[in-house]
Amino acid sequence: MAVRVRFAPSPTGMLHIGGVRTAVFNWLFARGEGGEFKLRIENTDTSREVAEAVEQIQESLRWLGLDWDGEHTFQLDRMDDCRDVATRLLEEGKAYEDDGAIRFRMPDTGTTAWDDVVRDRVEFPNEQLEDVVLVRSDGRPTYNFASPMEDVWDGITHVIRGDDHVSNTPKQINLIRAVGAEPPEYAHVPSVLGTDGKKLSKRHGAVSVEEFRADGYVPPALLNFLALLGWAPDGETTIMSPDELVARFSLERVQSSPAAFDFQKLDWMNGVYLRALPVDEYAHALVLHLGERGYDWDAELVRKAAPLVQEKIEKLSDFPAFAGFLFGDVSLDGHSLDSNVIAEAERALGAVEPFTAESIEQALRGLADRLGLKPREAFQPIRIAVTGSKVSPGLFESLELLGRERALERLSAARS
């Protein structure tokens, strides 16, 4: 039987990155096995907010590079089917009415067990399983009924989901068997926590794909990072393209212990991916990111600045703080500059011809020699005067991009 998996988020807001990691595992497994990856929206109403959340879910998956097979489906579309099955179970004596609701009779003795692909053998004493509500008194099927029924109807072969669903699994297995079907294989993947061991939340940083996108991460880096949250091909390899991830992923190597979301590691990985881009692609990504974030900056100047920052920043969102001096005024608050160095630099740069990085470097190194200063001692006040920071792209290249007129204006202002 061909592999078929599903990602089934609830449309309750922005897609949490922990859920996205589960989607990544499903997608990698399906693509690696030549199977299908289905998108199912587990909704119970059709409000405008739900419609917006569904679009956000799809856009997040698309941006990350996770494509799904066929049209996405809605749990709501199967409500009548669920009610029909509940009625049949009632007629067969496998369910009973309770205050207008329909409940399923769980077995009272023995155990319900399954061989979890990630957690190995899992057993639940049946005496601990409460009778599950199938259909509420208002006619709405419950999650623990609709979800396993849809798995049966959709021919799902593997249910790959978070380990917070482990306690639901014995109930769902009994329901699936009650309708004469065989349960799929289950793989309960580890929780995603912060490095402090607590549930990942906004206090740790970004928690949705939209936020990571806004923060300047690129899809292949985030996909690579998420794939390594609880899985590793060999304990050594870190950087892998989407194709490599698909080829190497296996559920058997997914660990059962919680995974730590290390933002520093993600920043490093994102930097690796950014530096590997051809400079034209990098520049294009910068222009798009800045446009999405509302920066109305000269795109051509952004492209010229791209080679200066590509080796320096780890996220596209770092660009404004690192190179924003090229596009707006700078502040020298808190900086004390050597006015003699600034004045000499103003005179030296005023005579540079042509105003290129090579000529500028020659002039400023000559300046440092004349003043008896080490290059760093001479260049630092000039850097601060023209960029507003001790840290910036290359000084000579930055001055060339600023142009003679703006560079001299800033040096003059720094003397005031």
C-alpha positions in Angstrom: 0.0 0.0 0.0 1.3 3.4 -1.0 2.2 5.7 1.9 -0.4 8.4 2.6 0.0 10.9 5.5 -1.9 14.0 6.5 -1.2 17.3 8.3 -4.3 18.4 10.2 -4.0 21.8 11.8 -6.8 23.6 13.6 -7.6 27.0 12.1 -7.3 28.8 15.4 -4.7 31.4 14.5 -1.1 31.6 13.2 0.5 28.2 12.6 2.8 27.4 15.6 6.3 26.4 14.6 5.9 23.2 16.6 3.0 22.2 14.4 5.0 23.1 11.3 7.9 20.8 12.4 5.3 18.0 12.5 4.2 19.0 9.0 7.8 18.9 7.9 8.2 15.3 9.2 5.0 14.3 7.4 6.1 15.9 4.1 9.6 14.4 4.2 8.3 11.0 4.9 5.7 11.1 2.2 8.1 12.5 -0.4 10.8 10.0 0.5 8.4 7.1 0.2 6.9 8.3 -3.0 3.6 8.7 -1.2 1.0 11.4 -0.7 0.9 14.4 1.7 -2.6 15.6 2.5 -3.7 18.8 4.1 -6.8 18.6 6.3 -8.2 21.5 8.2 -9.8 20.3 11.5 -12.5 23.0 11.7 -15.9 23.0 13.3 -17.3 26.2 11.8 -16.9 28.4 8.7 -16.4 31.9 10.1 -14.4 34.6 8.4 -11.7 34.1 11.0 -11.4 30.5 10.0 -11.1 31.4 6.3 -8.3 33.8 7.1 -6.5 31.2 9.3 -6.8 28.6 6.5 -5.2 30.9 4.0 -2.5 31.7 6.5 -1.8 28.0 7.0 -1.5 27.4 3.3 0.7 30.4 2.7 3.0 29.4 5.5 3.4 25.9 4.1 3.9 27.2 0.5 6.6 29.6 1.6 8.4 26.9 3.4 8.3 24.7 0.3 5.8 22.1 1.6 3.4 21.2 -1.2 0.4 19.0 -0.6 -1.4 16.5 -2.9 -4.9 17.4 -4.1 -7.2 20.0 -2.6 -7.2 20.6 1.1 -10.2 19.2 3.0 -12.3 20.4 5.9 -13.4 18.3 8.9 -16.7 20.2 8.7 -17.4 18.5 5.3 -17.6 15.1 7.0 -20.0 16.0 9.8 -23.0 14.1 8.2 -20.8 11.1 7.6 -19.7 11.1 11.2 -23.3 11.3 12.5 -24.3 8.4 10.2 -21.5 6.3 11.7 -22.4 7.3 15.2 -26.0 6.2 14.6 -24.8 2.9 13.3 -22.6 2.3 16.3 -25.7 3.2 18.5 -27.8 0.6 16.7 -25.0 -2.0 17.1 -24.9 -1.4 20.8 -21.3 -0.1 20.6 -22.5 3.4 21.7 -25.2 4.8 23.8 -27.1 8.0 24.4 -26.2 10.3 27.3 -28.0 13.6 27.8 -28.6 14.1 24.1 -25.0 13.1 23.2 -23.8 9.8 21.8 -21.0 8.1 23.6 -18.8 5.1 22.5 -18.4 2.2 24.9 -14.7 1.6 25.5 -13.6 -1.9 26.5 -13.4 -2.4 30.2 -10.8 -5.1 30.4 -7.4 -5.8 28.8 -5.2 -3.3 27.1 -5.1 -1.2 24.0 -1.6 -1.2 22.5 0.3 -0.3 19.4 3.9 -0.3 18.2 4.7 3.4 17.8 7.3 4.0 15.2 9.0 6.6 17.4 8.1 5.5 21.0 8.2 1.7 20.4 5.5 -0.4 22.3 2.8 1.7 24.0 0.1 0.1 26.2 -3.0 1.6 27.9 -5.1 -0.4 30.4 -8.6 -0.3 29.0 -10.1 0.3 32.4 -8.5 3.8 32.4 -10.2 4.8 29.1 -13.3 6.8 29.6 -16.2 6.4 27.2 -15.7 8.9 24.4 -18.4 11.4 23.2 -18.9 10.8 19.5 -21.5 13.4 18.8 -22.4 16.3 21.1 -25.9 17.2 22.1 -25.8 20.0 19.5 -25.0 17.4 16.7 -21.3 18.3 16.3 -18.9 15.3 16.2 -15.9 15.5 18.5 -12.3 15.6 17.5 -11.6 12.1 18.9 -14.3 10.7 16.6 -14.1 12.8 13.4 -10.3 12.6 13.2 -9.9 8.8 13.2 -12.9 8.4 10.9 -11.3 10.7 8.4 -8.1 8.8 8.7 -10.1 5.7 7.7 -12.0 7.4 4.8 -8.8 9.1 3.5 -6.8 5.9 3.5 -4.1 7.3 5.8 -1.4 4.8 6.3 0.7 6.7 8.9 -0.4 9.2 11.5 2.6 11.4 12.3 1.8 13.9 15.0 2.9 15.5 18.2 3.4 13.3 21.4 0.6 15.3 23.1 -1.8 13.1 21.2 -0.5 9.8 22.7 -3.4 9.7 25.2 -5.9 10.1 22.4 -4.5 7.2 20.4 -6.0 4.2 22.3 -9.4 5.8 22.1 -9.1 6.3 18.4 -7.7 2.8 17.8 -10.8 1.3 19.5 -13.1 3.5 17.4 -11.4 2.5 14.2 -11.6 -1.1 15.0 -15.3 -0.7 16.0 -16.1 0.4 12.4 -14.3 -2.7 11.0 -11.1 -0.9 9.8 -7.5 -1.4 10.7 -5.7 1.5 12.4 -2.8 3.2 10.6 0.7 3.2 12.0 1.4 5.8 14.6 4.5 7.9 15.0 4.3 10.4 17.9 7.1 12.9 17.5 8.7 14.8 20.4 7.6 18.1 21.7 9.5 21.3 20.7 10.7 23.2 23.7 12.8 26.3 24.3 16.4 25.9 25.4 15.2 26.4 29.0 13.1 23.2 28.8 9.8 25.0 28.8 7.1 25.0 26.1 8.1 27.2 23.2 6.3 30.5 23.4 6.6 34.2 22.4 8.9 34.9 25.3 11.5 32.7 23.5 11.1 34.6 20.2 9.2 34.0 17.0 6.7 31.1 17.1 5.0 31.2 13.7 6.2 30.9 10.2 5.0 34.4 9.4 7.1 35.8 12.3 10.2 33.9 11.1 9.7 35.2 7.6 9.4 38.7 8.9 12.5 38.2 10.9 14.5 37.6 7.7 14.9 33.8 7.7 14.9 32.1 4.3 12.8 29.0 3.6 15.5 26.4 3.0 17.3 27.3 6.2 14.2 27.1 8.3 13.1 23.8 6.7 16.6 22.4 7.3 16.5 23.6 11.0 13.0 22.2 11.6 13.9 18.8 10.1 16.7 18.5 12.7 14.4 19.1 15.7 14.1 15.6 16.9 15.7 13.9 13.9 19.2 13.5 12.6 20.5 11.3 9.7 23.8 10.4 11.3 24.5 12.7 14.3 27.0 14.8 12.2 25.5 16.2 9.0 23.8 19.6 9.6 23.4 21.5 6.3 21.1 19.6 3.9 19.1 20.8 0.9 15.4 19.9 0.7 16.3 17.1 -1.7 18.9 15.7 0.6 16.5 15.9 3.5 13.9 13.9 1.6 16.4 11.3 0.5 17.8 10.8 4.1 14.7 11.2 6.3 13.4 8.2 8.2 10.9 7.9 11.0 13.0 5.3 12.7 15.7 7.9 13.5 13.2 10.4 15.1 14.0 10.5 18.8 11.3 10.4 21.5 12.8 13.0 23.8 11.8 16.7 23.5 13.7 18.8 21.0 15.2 22.2 21.9 14.6 25.1 19.6 18.0 26.9 19.6 17.6 30.3 18.0 21.4 30.8 17.9 21.8 27.7 15.9 19.0 28.8 13.5 20.7 32.2 13.1 23.9 30.5 12.3 22.3 28.1 9.8 20.4 31.0 8.1 23.7 32.8 7.7 25.2 29.7 6.0 22.3 29.6 3.5 22.5 33.4 2.9 26.2 33.3 2.2 25.8 30.4 -0.2 23.5 32.4 -2.4 24.8 33.9 -5.7 25.1 37.6 -5.1 22.3 38.4 -7.5 19.9 36.1 -5.7 21.0 37.5 -2.4 20.4 41.0 -3.5 17.0 40.1 -4.9 16.0 38.4 -1.6 17.1 41.6 0.3 15.0 43.8 -2.0 11.9 41.6 -1.6 12.3 41.4 2.2 12.7 45.1 2.6 9.7 45.8 0.4 7.6 43.3 2.5 8.7 45.1 5.7 7.7 48.5 4.3 11.1 50.0 3.6 10.8 52.4 0.6 14.5 52.3 -0.1 16.3 52.6 -3.5 16.4 49.1 -4.8 19.5 49.7 -6.9 21.4 51.0 -3.9 20.2 47.9 -1.9 21.6 45.7 -4.7 24.9 47.6 -4.7 25.1 47.2 -0.9 24.3 43.5 -1.0 27.9 42.2 -1.6 29.1 44.3 1.4 26.7 42.7 3.9 26.4 39.1 2.6 29.3 37.8 4.6 28.4 39.9 7.7 24.7 39.4 8.6 22.8 36.2 9.5 19.3 37.4 8.8 17.8 39.7 6.1 16.2 41.7 8.9 19.7 42.6 10.1 20.2 44.8 7.0 18.5 48.0 8.2 20.6 48.2 11.4 23.8 47.2 9.6 23.5 49.3 6.4 20.6 51.7 7.1 23.1 54.6 7.1 23.1 54.4 3.3 19.5 55.4 3.2 18.9 57.9 6.0 20.5 60.2 8.5 22.7 58.8 11.3 22.9 59.7 15.0 26.2 60.3 16.8 24.6 60.4 20.2 26.9 58.7 22.7 30.0 58.9 20.5 33.0 61.0 21.2 35.1 61.6 18.0 38.6 62.9 17.4 37.8 66.2 15.6 41.3 66.4 14.2 41.0 63.0 12.5 37.6 63.9 11.2 38.9 67.2 9.8 41.8 65.6 8.1 39.6 62.9 6.7 37.3 65.5 5.3 40.2 67.2 3.5 41.6 63.9 2.2 38.4 62.6 0.9 37.5 65.9 -0.8 40.6 65.5 -3.0 40.0 61.8 -3.9 39.5 61.2 -7.6 37.9 59.0 -8.7 35.7 58.4 -5.6 36.1 54.6 -5.6 36.8 52.2 -2.8 40.4 51.7 -4.0 41.2 55.4 -4.2 39.5 56.0 -0.9 41.5 53.3 0.8 44.7 54.7 -0.5 43.9 58.2 0.7 42.8 57.1 4.2 45.8 54.8 4.7 48.0 57.7 3.8 46.1 59.8 6.3 46.7 57.3 9.0 50.5 57.3 8.2 50.6 61.2 8.3 48.9 61.3 11.7 51.1 58.5 13.1 48.0 56.4 13.9 47.3 52.7 13.4 44.7 52.2 10.6 42.1 51.0 13.2 42.7 54.2 15.3 42.3 56.4 12.3 39.4 54.6 10.6 37.1 54.1 13.7 36.1 57.8 14.1 35.6 58.1 10.4 33.4 55.0 10.4 31.3 56.3 13.2 31.0 59.7 11.6 29.6 58.4 8.3 27.7 55.3 9.5 26.7 56.1 13.1 28.2 52.8 14.4 31.4 51.1 15.3 30.2 48.1 13.3 29.4 48.5 9.6 30.2 47.1 6.1 33.7 47.8 4.7 34.5 51.5 5.3 36.0 52.2 1.9 33.1 50.5 0.0 30.6 52.2 2.3 32.1 55.6 1.5 31.9 54.9 -2.2 28.2 53.9 -2.0 27.5 57.0 0.1 29.2 59.2 -2.5 31.5 62.1 -2.0 28.9 64.7 -1.2 27.0 62.8 1.5 30.3 61.5 3.0 31.7 65.0 3.3 28.4 66.3 4.8 28.5 63.7 7.5 32.1 64.4 8.3 31.4 68.1 8.5 28.4 67.5 10.8 30.6 65.3 13.0 32.9 68.2 13.6 30.1 70.5 14.6 
